[in-house]
């Protein structure tokens, strides 16, 4: 079918039974291609700047439906094959994936993953008790302590957009932090600044940013780095308050860790290879960073510790096939994280000698544990995940979100004859994906 190897994904047949529509990762993201099953001719349909995958051609119209993600949740995107014009079926706070047309081409069936915050709580290690702080209606996400332990900052979702709020633990009062659309906030050691990710407008990517707490002044640090992407993830302050560590996606299924020096704005790689590294956090002494990585091979989950000066990497936990993430080190050498050992995320505490336990009193659905300065309290997010199946009926009707894409049926609809762009051959991947 293809001559040169490449990173290809799912394919489905076009209505004519000759052409295939597939997604490929060779553009550096996810792009939809048409592939002639007889000649191996390949024609690119989408530009690859978004993550497009799982395409399927409408049986009765020259249109292709696929999942499209721009740094986060996917939407069902429908695009005309003739001129490349497209629109989302619907945009919600959920993750819509894997569209399938009905035989008459009028309805779309798809899978919706709803993953949302269901509360924020604090686990007190000394008393083994849990205190709920933020209710489910806020749909909260990542939270962190102020240095004095008397406040937390957290992300809350409103209408599919994330905003920041500061909660006073003594009074129970919360106030918005005027930073626009922002997520993954973490407090600086001196309490004057909050680092986070910010999306300047709905069409832009997420950026690494800092917010001055008293004034609300926002500073973006990564806007001039076009090579950085996938920044919508946890950020960690060094104990000196002068550095941040964060994740940036590089190639598909690959991500590196980078360090930002706040005095100069200089960004340098902490890791620079072909593995997926994420959820970095500085050690309490600032000399190393603990993170999750697939570098154990075969898509295993492991925790690793990298020395900031020497770049030497040591294994902290794993690697194995137990899903684990979001590691944090405490001053006394414990590792706090989340683990999926019984089909749900739970809080896990590993002691310096390697022994550990699931913190059962925290309950199920735990994500993003962040310790207080003394390590004796842990703030975490409760999550709720469900899978739903939806049928969008009459997608070409005049009152449909896709009505602007409707046009009269044409002969041999869905064949590549309506494509008006030159063929683009597949590019060989520079990465040996068999290392997974």
WOGI-V698040 format. One record per residue. N is the residue number from 1. RES is the residue in one letter. SS is DSSP state (~ for helix, > for strand, _ for the rest). OMEGA is omega in whole degrees, 0 to 359 (NA if undefined). D_LAST is the distance of its C-alpha to the last C-alpha in Angstrom with 2 decimals. Layout:
n: [N,N]
res: [RES,RES]
ss: [SS,SS]
omega: [OMEGA,OMEGA]
d_last: [D_LAST,D_LAST]
This chain:
n: [1,2,3,4,5,6,7,8,9,10,11,12,13,14,15,16,17,18,19,20,21,22,23,24,25,26,27,28,29,30,31,32,33,34,35,36,37,38,39,40,41,42,43,44,45,46,47,48,49,50,51,52,53,54,55,56,57,58,59,60,61,62,63,64,65,66,67,68,69,70,71,72,73,74,75,76,77,78,79,80,81,82,83,84,85,86,87,88,89,90,91,92,93,94,95,96,97,98,99,100,101,102,103,104,105,106,107,108,109,110,111,112,113,114,115,116,117,118,119,120,121,122,123,124,125,126,127,128,129,130,131,132,133,134,135,136,137,138,139,140,141,142,143,144,145,146,147,148,149,150,151,152,153,154,155,156,157,158,159,160,161,162,163,164,165,166,167,168,169,170,171,172,173,174,175,176,177,178,179,180,181,182,183,184,185,186,187,188,189,190,191,192,193,194,195,196,197,198,199,200,201,202,203,204,205,206,207,208,209,210,211,212,213,214,215,216,217,218,219,220,221,222,223,224,225,226,227,228,229,230,231,232,233,234,235,236,237,238,239,240,241,242,243,244,245,246,247,248,249,250,251,252,253,254,255,256,257,258,259,260,261,262,263,264,265,266,267,268,269,270,271,272,273,274,275,276,277,278,279,280,281,282,283,284,285,286,287,288,289,290,291,292,293,294,295,296,297,298,299,300,301,302,303,304,305,306,307,308,309,310,311,312,313,314,315,316,317,318,319,320,321,322,323,324,325,326,327,328,329,330,331,332,333,334,335,336,337,338,339,340,341,342,343,344,345,346,347,348,349,350,351,352,353,354,355,356,357,358,359,360,361,362,363,364,365,366,367,368,369,370,371,372,373,374,375,376,377,378,379,380,381,382,383,384,385,386,387,388,389,390,391,392,393,394,395,396,397,398,399,400,401,402,403,404,405,406,407,408,409,410,411,412,413,414,415,416,417,418,419,420,421,422,423,424,425,426,427,428,429,430,431,432,433,434,435,436]
res: [X,X,X,X,X,X,X,X,X,X,X,X,X,X,X,X,X,X,X,X,X,X,X,X,X,X,X,X,X,X,X,X,X,X,X,X,X,X,X,X,X,X,X,X,X,X,X,X,X,X,X,X,X,X,X,X,X,X,X,X,X,X,X,X,X,X,X,X,X,X,X,X,X,X,X,X,X,X,X,X,X,X,X,X,X,X,X,X,X,X,X,X,X,X,X,X,X,X,X,X,X,X,X,X,X,X,X,X,X,X,X,X,X,X,X,X,X,X,X,X,X,X,X,X,X,X,X,X,X,X,X,X,X,X,X,X,X,X,X,X,X,X,X,X,X,X,X,X,X,X,X,X,X,X,X,X,X,X,X,X,X,X,X,X,X,X,X,X,X,X,X,X,X,X,X,X,X,X,X,X,X,X,X,X,X,X,X,X,X,X,X,X,X,X,X,X,X,X,X,X,X,X,X,X,X,X,X,X,X,X,X,X,X,X,X,X,X,X,X,X,X,X,X,X,X,X,X,X,X,X,X,X,X,X,X,X,X,X,X,X,X,X,X,X,X,X,X,X,X,X,X,X,X,X,X,X,X,X,X,X,X,X,X,X,X,X,X,X,X,X,X,X,X,X,X,X,X,X,X,X,X,X,X,X,X,X,X,X,X,X,X,X,X,X,X,X,X,X,X,X,X,X,X,X,X,X,X,X,X,X,X,X,X,X,X,X,X,X,X,X,X,X,X,X,X,X,X,X,X,X,X,X,X,X,X,X,X,X,X,X,X,X,X,X,X,X,X,X,X,X,X,X,X,X,X,X,X,X,X,X,X,X,X,X,X,X,X,X,X,X,X,X,X,X,X,X,X,X,X,X,X,X,X,X,X,X,X,X,X,X,X,X,X,X,X,X,X,X,X,X,X,X,X,X,X,X,X,X,X,X,X,X,X,X,X,X,X,X,X,X,X,X,X,X,X,X,X,X,X,X,X,X,X,X,X,X]
ss: [_,_,_,_,_,_,_,>,>,>,>,>,>,_,_,_,_,_,>,>,>,>,>,>,_,_,_,_,_,>,>,>,>,>,>,>,_,_,_,_,_,>,>,>,_,_,_,_,_,_,>,>,>,>,>,>,>,_,_,_,_,_,>,>,>,>,>,>,>,_,_,_,_,>,>,>,>,>,>,>,_,_,_,_,_,>,>,>,_,_,_,_,_,_,>,>,>,>,>,>,>,_,_,_,_,_,_,>,>,>,>,>,>,>,>,>,>,>,>,>,>,>,>,>,_,_,_,_,>,>,>,>,>,>,_,~,~,~,_,>,>,>,>,>,>,_,_,_,_,_,>,>,>,>,>,>,>,>,_,_,>,>,>,>,>,>,>,>,_,_,_,_,_,>,>,>,>,_,_,_,>,>,>,>,>,>,>,_,_,_,_,_,>,>,>,>,>,>,>,_,_,_,_,_,_,>,>,>,>,>,>,>,_,_,_,_,_,>,>,>,_,_,_,_,_,_,_,_,_,_,_,_,_,_,_,>,>,_,_,_,_,_,>,>,>,>,>,>,>,_,_,_,_,_,>,>,>,>,>,>,>,_,_,_,_,_,>,>,>,_,_,_,_,_,_,>,>,>,>,>,>,>,_,_,_,_,_,>,>,>,>,>,>,_,_,_,_,_,_,_,>,>,>,>,>,>,>,_,_,_,_,_,>,>,>,>,>,>,>,>,_,_,>,>,>,>,>,>,>,_,_,_,_,_,>,>,>,>,>,>,_,_,_,_,>,>,>,>,>,>,_,_,_,_,_,>,>,>,_,~,~,~,_,_,_,>,>,>,>,>,>,_,_,_,_,_,>,>,>,>,>,>,>,>,>,>,>,>,>,>,>,>,_,_,_,_,_,_,_,_,_,_,~,~,~,_,_,_,_,_,_,_,_,_,_,~,~,~,_,_,_,_,_,_,_,_,_,_,_,_,_,_,~,~,~,_]
omega: [178,182,182,178,179,181,184,179,186,178,171,184,168,183,182,178,179,183,173,170,189,167,184,179,187,178,184,173,175,182,178,180,167,184,178,184,182,184,184,174,181,180,181,184,178,191,175,177,174,175,182,183,179,182,176,184,178,182,188,181,179,182,179,175,179,175,179,178,171,180,176,186,181,169,172,183,176,185,176,181,183,187,177,179,181,179,174,175,178,178,179,175,181,183,183,188,164,179,175,179,166,187,180,176,183,184,178,176,179,186,180,175,178,180,187,176,180,179,173,183,177,173,176,185,183,183,183,179,180,180,178,187,187,183,184,184,176,185,187,177,186,179,175,181,162,182,181,178,184,178,169,170,182,175,178,182,177,179,180,179,183,176,182,177,176,182,174,185,180,185,184,180,176,181,177,172,188,181,182,179,187,182,177,181,175,186,176,181,180,176,184,188,172,174,183,168,183,172,186,176,187,182,184,177,174,180,171,186,170,180,174,188,182,186,185,181,183,173,177,187,190,186,181,180,182,182,181,179,181,184,181,188,182,178,182,174,167,181,178,179,185,182,172,171,182,180,170,176,180,174,175,180,178,179,178,174,181,179,177,175,188,179,185,185,182,179,180,179,170,169,183,182,190,179,175,178,178,177,180,172,180,171,181,178,177,183,183,178,174,183,173,180,174,187,171,179,176,180,172,179,178,174,183,179,182,176,186,183,187,184,176,184,177,179,177,181,179,0,175,185,173,182,179,183,174,180,177,178,176,184,182,173,177,174,176,182,170,183,176,179,181,176,175,178,179,177,182,179,178,181,181,180,179,177,181,180,169,179,187,182,178,179,181,177,182,177,175,175,179,183,171,183,180,177,184,175,181,174,181,179,169,182,177,182,176,176,181,175,187,173,176,186,173,186,178,181,185,180,180,173,181,185,182,180,183,175,183,178,179,178,179,181,177,178,183,180,180,179,182,176,184,178,175,182,179,181,180,179,177,185,176,184,178,177,179,NA]
d_last: [24.23,22.54,23.17,20.57,16.83,15.46,13.27,15.47,15.75,18.49,21.80,25.32,28.57,31.34,34.76,35.98,33.51,32.61,30.34,26.94,25.73,21.99,19.72,17.62,15.53,17.04,19.71,17.51,18.00,18.61,21.56,23.54,24.61,27.17,26.53,29.48,28.69,31.47,31.18,27.55,29.19,26.94,28.54,26.94,28.34,26.96,26.53,22.98,24.14,23.30,20.26,21.72,20.16,21.43,24.59,27.60,30.98,34.24,36.26,39.53,38.87,37.03,34.47,30.77,29.33,25.80,24.05,24.30,22.95,24.24,22.44,22.52,24.02,24.26,27.56,28.59,29.60,32.02,32.73,35.44,34.42,37.58,37.65,34.31,36.11,34.25,34.55,32.75,34.04,34.32,32.96,32.75,31.09,28.71,25.50,26.49,24.00,23.93,27.52,29.36,32.85,35.73,37.47,40.29,38.01,39.72,37.34,33.69,31.82,28.80,26.78,27.40,25.40,27.83,26.35,29.15,30.71,33.29,34.85,34.59,35.76,36.32,35.78,38.35,37.11,40.67,42.17,39.12,40.17,38.52,40.31,39.43,40.01,38.90,39.49,37.18,39.19,37.85,34.25,33.26,29.91,28.97,31.95,32.96,36.12,38.79,39.52,42.68,40.86,43.44,41.51,38.08,36.60,34.42,33.20,35.00,34.44,37.50,37.40,33.68,34.05,33.24,36.01,36.59,39.22,40.66,41.94,44.71,44.12,47.83,49.27,46.47,47.09,44.29,44.67,42.52,41.14,41.91,38.69,38.03,34.73,32.70,30.06,28.32,31.46,31.70,35.01,35.84,37.29,40.76,40.71,41.77,38.56,35.72,32.38,30.52,28.90,31.49,31.62,34.89,35.45,33.85,32.71,31.12,27.80,27.53,28.62,28.71,32.33,34.91,37.97,41.20,42.29,46.09,46.26,43.18,42.55,39.03,37.33,34.23,32.22,29.51,31.47,31.77,28.05,26.99,23.54,22.71,21.58,20.25,22.61,23.62,22.29,23.86,25.72,27.11,30.33,30.83,33.82,35.94,35.53,34.96,31.16,28.48,24.72,22.57,19.25,18.90,16.33,15.78,13.68,12.41,9.73,10.50,13.47,15.63,18.53,22.01,25.45,28.62,31.94,34.53,37.49,36.40,33.77,31.47,27.70,25.40,21.71,20.81,17.14,16.26,12.79,9.56,8.26,9.84,13.05,15.94,19.20,20.61,24.06,26.42,27.72,31.46,32.44,30.45,29.03,25.42,22.94,20.90,17.85,14.88,11.37,7.72,8.03,8.36,4.80,4.10,5.38,8.34,11.28,13.15,16.20,16.81,20.04,20.55,24.02,25.32,27.51,25.55,21.94,21.17,18.45,19.13,17.44,19.66,18.14,15.28,12.39,12.70,12.59,15.71,15.39,17.03,17.86,20.70,21.60,25.06,26.98,30.71,33.48,33.84,30.22,28.97,25.61,25.97,23.11,22.40,20.81,20.45,21.66,24.27,22.99,24.35,23.60,25.84,26.88,25.78,27.58,26.36,29.16,29.09,29.33,26.10,28.08,27.52,28.64,28.19,30.97,32.52,35.39,33.14,32.47,29.55,27.75,27.33,25.24,25.46,27.52,29.41,31.92,35.42,36.54,37.75,34.73,37.07,36.36,33.15,33.15,30.54,30.05,30.63,28.63,29.32,26.89,28.19,27.19,29.99,30.74,33.11,35.27,36.61,39.89,41.82,39.41,41.79,44.86,46.93,45.94,42.18,39.80,38.95,42.62,42.53,40.07,42.36,44.39,46.34,44.57,44.36,44.47,41.21,39.44,35.70,35.72,34.47,38.12,38.29,35.61,37.44,34.93,33.96,30.95,27.80,25.53,21.74,20.17,17.48,14.35,14.38,10.64,8.52,5.87,5.19,3.78,0.00]
